[in-house]
Amino acid sequence: MRNALLMICFMAIGIVSCQQNSQNNQNGPGANKVKDYSVLTLVPKSVTVHNNFPASIEGQRVIEIRPMISGYLQEIHVNEGDHVKKGQLLFKINNPIYTQEVVTAKANISSAVANVNTAQMEIEKVRPLVEKEIVSNYRLKAAELTLQSKEAALEQAKATLVNAETNLGYTLIKSPQDGIIGTIPYKTGALVGSNSSMALTDLSDISNVFAYFSWNEKQVLELLSDSPGMTIEEKMKNMPKATLILSNSVEYPEKGKIEMASGLISTQTGSATFKAVFPNPAGLIRSGSSATIRIPKVKENVLIVPQSATYQLQDKRFIYTLGADNKVTAVAITSSPTDDGGYFLVSEGLKPGDKVVIEGVSSLRDGVTIIPKEVDALSFNKNIN
């Protein structure tokens, strides 16, 4: 009996000791400690954001090189990708018919010249006889008419020669402009003509290049509304310069001027086509390549918060604001990301002068009291491009 009482006493002492240890742990130095958090007072700022659009590149002038006549491709004087000058020989076509026509036309001219000379001699022979009234004047008039007929035949023969030489000249295909030679689908000996399904090659002038891209109806209205001017022409003239991002993600150094490529919005796609004109003096950009058009847009008096200061719950984004009692409150915001992805531009949910917690938000809960550690707003805004 005595042993049992001792056992009960030891158990009671142990229970009391555990309860005291538990209470000491709850009320220890780390329990419910108020922590420091960096807090930013929101100040409006002007910031430049960019809209990106996929684009296709075309040269300033792209010409299909096609033969005017039919024949066999005898010579190819250029290679694919060559830079050629205006008037440079590109191809030679072999068609003996045109060479023979020139020879025949020259022979006809020689015959016509002989006929003219004969007619002239006849006049010289008849005129003295008419003057002496040996023959009638009718004979002289007939000789003169014969001369006129032979002279007309000579002019016709000369015109035929010009036509034959023109056709023969079509066998030599020369460059109509400076440019870059495209692919050449035909090989030497191939039969080509004006009705061939494929051109001999394409010739592109890439001293300037056009980057074609599309805006949907909403984007057209938004971007034009931000551009000063009363008419579309004035607004297009005042549009900011565009930047071209090449397919290797490198920014092209020249800036482009935005122009309208089509005045209509497609009923099928709901978009309008525009182009940006870029100088291409070094020929770095080639026709047919792809790129991205980047257009800047300045937003005035916007509030900016770090993306790391926010969190997402379902389809909403939240940030903690600081109240007068140093307690935080989760507030839903409407925002859009900056180009670098480091910040959000807040359009709804916050106002200038609000204080927001910008670090350690994962350890916060609604209603928690903190010790605010103010961050200089001016220095914070200067670090944002």
ABEGO torsion letter per residue (X at the ends): XAAAAAAAAAAAAAAAAAAAAAAAAAABAABGBBBBBBBBBBBBBBBBBBBBBBBBBBBABBBBBBBABBEBBABBABBBGBBBBBGBBABBBBBAAAAAAAAAAAAAAAAAAAAAAAAAAAAAAAAAAAAAGABBAAAAAAAAAAAAAAAAAAAAAAAAAAAAAAAAAAABBBBABBEBBBBBABBBGBBBBAABABBABBBBBAABBBBBBBBBAAAAAAAAAABBEABAAAAAAABBBBBBBBAAGBBBABBBBBBBABABBBAAAGBBBBBBBBBBAAGABBBGBBBBBBBBBBBBGBBBBBAAABBBBEABBBBBBBBAAGBBBBBBBBBBBBAAGABBBBABGBBBGBBBBABGAAABBBGBBBBBBBBBAAAAAAABX
